[in-house]
Amino acid sequence: MAAPRLSEQTRQRLVTLLGEDRPDAARLISRLRALRQLERVPACAETVRLLVNVSLPEPEAEKLLQDILEHREVLSRVLKRDPGIRVAALDYLHNVERLLTNPTVIEMSQFEETERSAVTDVLTGLYNRRYFHMAIRRELRRSRRYRPAFSLVMLDLDEFKRVNDEFGHTVGDQVLHRVGRLIRRAVREADIACRYGGEEFAVITPETDRLGAWAVAERIRRAVRDGFESRPTGGQRVRMTISGGIASFPDDGDDAATLVTRADETLYRAKREGRNRILMHPSERRRSTRYPASPFARVAVRRDPPDPALDAVPINLSREGALLETEGDFRTAEEVGLLLAQDGGPDDGDVIRAQVVRVEPSGAGDRRRVRIGVAFASPIEERALRETIVWRPATRAARGGRS
């Protein structure tokens, strides 16, 4: 059976260990054994391969590493200085064991750059499509075994062909380079951002459900929109936006091809609905996409007069309903009116008629606070939903096929 392919993260850990050159012997072997058990990879064999380009089975590789580290101690006593693991390895394999007849010394930084270039897109600095396929297969294996959810975001620049036609391919390449930099800044450390091809990008968000992935993708969307509005690219004022679709494991698919297809379908829907937006693949249990609310958003809940309106914190919302946290003694089937926050505040807007369909404790330890699920009498516009509630900032300065 072929050995499991190393992830880029694991490979970088090994490169970092070897980059130290003078690691503590016991600590090095201990860390390699722990890595082997955690990642289920032949950590010692890969370390030997990276160190001296010799391929060995894992047990033999671990024994060879221990011999090299012991030889390093012998050289240290003779030379009265620590020669480091790389010099010890070359001397041991060339002069003692005679396994290397013509060894070549490679600068570790040069080696690390060569390793990185094999999985990196040169233009954007993101991982390339080859690495994407490796990473999503690895995430699927891990999620099937340990059961954490993860999500896939597919992104595509809006009307990118127009940029090439109007400004030329040189400016188009500068746009792609800049988008890659904006994406790298917007994603989290654990996220895996890739250039999928052309002007399309993919982000794998480990241990993240669809709502968490939506927050990451929305951060990318706003970074691209604001970044290109704020300053020119290649001396040209280029207006650029990005659209995205999200699919999650296991709800939307349990294999890589299905997840890519579902995320792609949702991306196409975002394009059809006007571009410059992020949509989630709808769960079979819900007819409308559910969005997380901004922590700064507020909703006013009106009951029968003369009761005053109650302040409520939205948890999540869709075109057809919402989950709110508020105070009060609500009953299922009760009719209420909702006021979504507008530019003038929560009292400045149309009343949305709704019916309470669920009442439950808030879980915050305060018996007066409850969570209520409400169904709107008629669906509201998705754009209004996003602009007024979903990403409303703390200040009043809120702004508001492919191609």
C-alpha positions in Angstrom: 0.0 0.0 0.0 1.3 3.5 -0.9 2.2 5.8 1.9 -0.2 8.6 2.6 0.7 11.8 0.8 2.0 14.5 3.1 -0.2 17.6 3.5 1.5 21.0 2.9 1.1 21.8 6.6 2.9 18.6 7.7 5.6 19.1 5.1 6.2 22.6 6.4 6.5 21.3 10.0 9.2 18.9 8.9 11.0 21.6 6.9 10.9 23.8 10.0 12.3 21.0 12.2 15.2 20.5 9.8 15.7 24.2 9.4 16.7 24.3 13.1 19.7 22.1 12.1 20.7 21.6 15.7 17.5 20.2 17.3 17.5 18.3 20.6 17.8 14.6 19.6 15.2 13.2 22.0 12.8 16.0 21.3 13.1 15.5 17.5 12.4 11.8 17.6 9.5 12.4 20.0 7.9 15.0 17.8 8.2 12.8 14.7 6.6 9.9 16.5 3.7 12.2 17.6 3.3 13.6 14.1 3.2 10.0 12.7 0.5 9.1 15.2 -1.5 12.3 14.7 -1.4 12.6 10.9 -1.0 8.9 10.1 2.0 9.7 7.9 5.6 8.2 7.8 7.1 11.2 9.5 10.6 9.7 9.9 10.7 8.4 6.3 9.7 11.8 5.0 12.3 13.5 7.2 15.1 11.3 5.9 13.9 11.9 2.3 13.8 15.7 2.9 17.2 15.6 4.7 19.3 13.4 2.3 17.0 12.3 -0.5 17.0 8.7 0.5 13.8 6.6 0.5 13.3 4.1 3.3 10.5 2.3 5.1 9.3 4.1 8.2 11.0 1.7 10.8 14.3 1.8 8.9 14.1 5.5 8.6 13.5 6.0 12.3 16.5 3.7 13.1 18.7 5.7 10.6 17.7 9.0 12.2 18.7 7.7 15.6 22.0 6.5 14.2 22.6 9.9 12.6 21.8 11.7 15.8 24.2 9.4 17.7 26.9 10.1 15.1 26.3 13.8 15.6 27.1 13.4 19.3 30.3 11.5 18.3 31.3 14.3 15.9 30.5 16.9 18.6 32.9 15.3 21.0 35.7 15.0 18.4 35.3 18.5 16.9 34.4 20.1 20.2 31.4 21.8 18.5 28.0 20.7 17.3 28.2 20.1 13.5 24.4 20.0 13.2 22.1 17.3 11.9 22.7 17.9 8.2 26.5 17.7 8.4 26.2 14.6 10.6 23.8 13.0 8.1 26.1 13.6 5.2 29.2 12.4 7.0 27.4 9.3 8.3 25.8 8.3 5.0 28.9 9.1 2.9 31.8 8.1 5.1 30.4 5.5 7.5 27.5 3.7 5.8 28.5 4.5 2.2 24.9 5.0 1.2 25.7 8.3 -0.6 28.4 8.3 -3.2 28.0 11.9 -4.5 26.1 14.0 -2.0 24.9 17.5 -2.9 24.5 20.2 -0.4 21.2 22.2 -0.8 20.5 25.4 1.0 17.4 24.8 3.2 15.8 28.1 2.2 16.3 27.1 -1.5 14.8 23.7 -0.8 11.9 25.1 1.1 11.2 27.5 -1.8 11.3 24.6 -4.3 8.9 22.6 -2.2 6.5 25.6 -1.9 6.6 26.4 -5.6 5.2 23.0 -6.5 1.9 23.8 -4.8 1.7 27.6 -5.2 0.1 29.6 -7.9 2.8 32.1 -9.0 0.5 35.0 -10.0 -1.7 35.1 -6.9 0.5 33.5 -4.2 -2.4 31.2 -3.3 -2.3 27.4 -3.4 -2.8 26.0 -6.9 -5.5 23.6 -8.1 -3.3 20.5 -7.7 -3.0 21.3 -4.0 -6.7 22.1 -3.7 -7.6 18.5 -4.7 -5.0 17.1 -2.2 -6.4 19.4 0.6 -10.1 18.6 0.1 -9.4 14.9 0.0 -7.5 15.2 3.2 -10.2 17.2 4.8 -12.8 14.7 3.7 -10.8 11.8 5.3 -10.4 13.7 8.5 -14.1 14.8 8.7 -15.4 11.3 8.0 -13.2 10.0 10.8 -13.7 12.6 13.5 -17.1 14.1 12.3 -16.4 17.8 12.3 -18.2 19.7 9.6 -16.3 21.7 7.0 -17.3 24.0 4.1 -16.1 24.8 0.6 -16.4 28.3 -0.8 -16.2 28.8 -4.6 -15.5 32.4 -5.7 -15.4 34.0 -9.1 -14.6 37.6 -10.1 -17.5 39.4 -11.7 -17.2 40.4 -15.3 -13.4 39.8 -15.4 -13.4 39.4 -19.2 -14.3 43.1 -19.4 -11.1 44.0 -17.6 -9.0 42.2 -20.1 -10.9 43.6 -23.0 -10.9 47.2 -21.8 -7.5 47.4 -20.1 -5.4 44.5 -21.5 -4.1 41.3 -20.0 -1.3 43.0 -18.1 -3.8 44.9 -16.0 -5.9 41.7 -15.7 -2.9 39.9 -14.3 -2.4 42.7 -11.8 -6.0 42.4 -10.8 -5.6 38.7 -10.1 -2.4 39.3 -8.1 -4.1 41.9 -6.0 -7.2 39.7 -5.4 -4.9 36.9 -4.3 -3.3 39.3 -1.7 -6.8 40.4 -0.5 -8.0 36.8 -0.1 -4.9 35.9 1.9 -5.5 38.8 4.3 -9.2 38.0 4.7 -9.0 34.3 5.4 -8.2 32.7 8.8 -5.0 30.9 9.5 -6.6 27.5 9.3 -8.4 28.2 6.0 -6.9 26.9 2.7 -7.2 29.5 -0.1 -6.5 28.3 -3.7 -6.6 29.6 -7.2 -8.9 27.1 -8.8 -8.4 28.3 -12.3 -8.6 31.6 -14.4 -10.5 34.1 -12.2 -12.0 31.4 -10.0 -10.9 30.8 -6.4 -11.7 28.2 -3.7 -11.4 28.4 0.0 -11.7 25.3 2.3 -12.7 26.2 5.8 -11.9 23.3 8.2 -14.2 22.6 11.1 -16.6 25.3 10.0 -20.3 25.1 9.2 -22.0 27.0 6.4 -22.6 30.1 8.6 -19.0 30.4 9.6 -17.9 29.9 6.0 -20.4 32.6 4.9 -18.7 35.0 7.3 -15.3 34.2 5.8 -16.6 34.6 2.2 -18.4 37.8 3.0 -15.2 39.2 4.4 -13.5 38.4 1.2 -16.3 39.9 -0.9 -16.1 43.2 1.0 -12.3 43.3 0.9 -12.3 42.9 -2.9 -15.1 45.5 -3.4 -13.5 48.1 -1.1 -10.0 47.4 -2.1 -10.6 48.1 -5.8 -12.7 51.1 -5.0 -10.1 52.7 -2.8 -7.2 52.8 -5.2 -6.3 52.2 -8.9 -4.7 49.0 -10.3 -2.0 49.4 -12.8 -2.8 53.1 -13.1 -6.4 52.3 -14.0 -9.6 52.7 -12.1 -10.8 49.1 -12.2 -14.1 48.3 -10.5 -14.0 44.7 -9.3 -16.4 42.6 -7.3 -16.6 38.9 -6.5 -19.4 36.4 -6.1 -19.4 33.2 -4.1 -21.2 30.0 -3.4 -20.9 27.8 -0.3 -21.4 24.0 0.2 -20.9 22.1 3.4 -19.9 18.6 4.4 -21.9 16.5 5.1 -25.2 18.3 4.5 -24.5 19.3 0.8 -22.3 16.4 -0.2 -20.0 13.7 1.2 -17.4 13.6 -1.6 -15.2 16.3 -3.3 -16.9 16.2 -6.7 -20.4 16.8 -5.2 -19.2 19.6 -2.9 -17.5 21.4 -5.8 -20.6 21.0 -7.9 -23.0 22.2 -5.2 -20.8 25.2 -4.4 -20.5 26.0 -8.1 -24.3 25.8 -8.6 -24.7 28.3 -5.8 -22.0 30.5 -7.3 -23.9 30.5 -10.6 -27.1 31.5 -8.7 -25.2 34.4 -7.0 -24.2 35.6 -10.5 -27.8 35.3 -11.8 -29.2 37.2 -8.9 -27.0 40.3 -9.6 -23.4 39.4 -8.7 -21.3 40.9 -5.8 -22.9 38.5 -3.3 -22.3 35.3 -1.3 -25.0 32.6 -1.2 -25.1 29.3 0.7 -26.3 26.1 -0.9 -29.9 25.7 0.5 -30.3 22.8 2.9 -33.1 20.5 2.0 -34.7 21.4 5.3 -35.1 25.1 4.4 -36.5 26.8 1.4 -34.5 30.0 2.0 -30.9 30.7 2.8 -30.3 31.5 6.5 -27.9 34.3 7.3 -26.1 35.1 10.5 -26.9 38.5 11.9 -24.4 41.2 12.7 -23.6 41.5 16.4 -24.6 45.2 16.1 -28.0 44.5 14.5 -31.3 45.2 16.3 -35.0 44.5 15.7 -37.9 46.1 17.3 -40.8 43.7 18.1 -44.3 45.2 18.3 -47.1 43.4 20.0 -50.7 44.5 20.5 -51.1 48.2 21.5 -50.6 49.8 23.9 -47.7 47.4 24.7 -44.4 49.2 23.9 -42.0 47.8 21.2 -39.4 45.4 22.6 -35.8 45.5 21.6 -34.6 42.2 20.1 -31.3 40.8 19.0 -31.5 38.8 15.7 -29.5 35.5 15.8 -30.1 34.6 12.1 -32.5 35.6 9.4 -33.8 34.4 6.0 -36.3 35.9 3.5 -39.1 33.9 5.2 -38.3 34.1 8.9 -35.9 34.9 11.8 -34.6 33.7 15.1 -34.6 36.5 17.7 -33.6 36.9 21.3 -35.7 39.2 23.4 -37.7 39.5 26.7 -41.3 38.8 27.2 -44.0 36.1 27.5 -44.6 35.1 23.9 -47.0 32.4 22.7 -46.8 30.3 19.5 -49.2 31.5 16.8 -49.0 35.0 18.3 -49.1 37.8 15.6 -46.3 40.4 15.9 -44.8 43.2 13.9 -41.1 43.6 13.3 -39.1 46.7 12.4 -35.6 46.0 10.9 -33.0 48.6 11.6 -32.7 51.2 8.8 -30.5 54.3 8.4 -32.7 56.2 10.8 -32.8 53.5 13.5 -35.1 50.6 14.3 -38.2 52.8 14.3 -37.6 54.0 10.7 -38.9 51.4 8.4 -41.9 49.3 7.3 -43.5 46.9 9.7 -43.1 43.3 8.8 -46.0 41.2 9.8 -44.9 37.8 11.3 -46.2 34.9 13.4 -44.4 33.3 16.4 -43.8 29.7 15.5 -41.3 28.7 18.3 -40.5 29.9 21.8 -37.6 28.5 23.9 -35.3 29.7 26.7 -32.4 31.8 25.6 -29.9 29.7 27.5 -28.2 32.8 28.9 -29.3 32.2 32.5 -31.8 35.0 32.5 -35.4 33.6 32.8 -36.8 36.8 31.3 -35.0 36.3 28.0 -36.3 33.9 25.4 -35.5 33.0 21.8 -38.5 33.2 19.4 -38.7 31.8 15.9 -40.9 33.9 13.7 -42.3 33.3 10.2 -42.9 36.3 8.0 -46.3 36.8 6.5 -44.6 37.3 3.1 -41.0 36.9 2.0 -38.8 40.0 2.2 -36.2 41.1 -0.3 -32.9 39.4 0.2 -30.9 42.5 -0.6 -32.7 44.5 2.0 -32.2 41.7 4.5 -28.4 41.7 4.0 -28.0 45.5 3.9 -30.1 46.3 7.0 -29.4 43.4 9.3 -26.8 40.9 8.3 -23.7 43.1 8.1 -24.8 46.3 9.8 -21.7 47.9 11.4 -21.6 49.7 14.8 -21.6 53.1 13.2 -24.3 54.6 10.9 -21.9 54.7 8.0 -23.1 51.4 6.6 -22.9 50.9 2.8 -25.2 49.6 2.1 -23.9 32.4 -15.5 -20.4 33.7 -14.6 -18.8 36.8 -15.7 
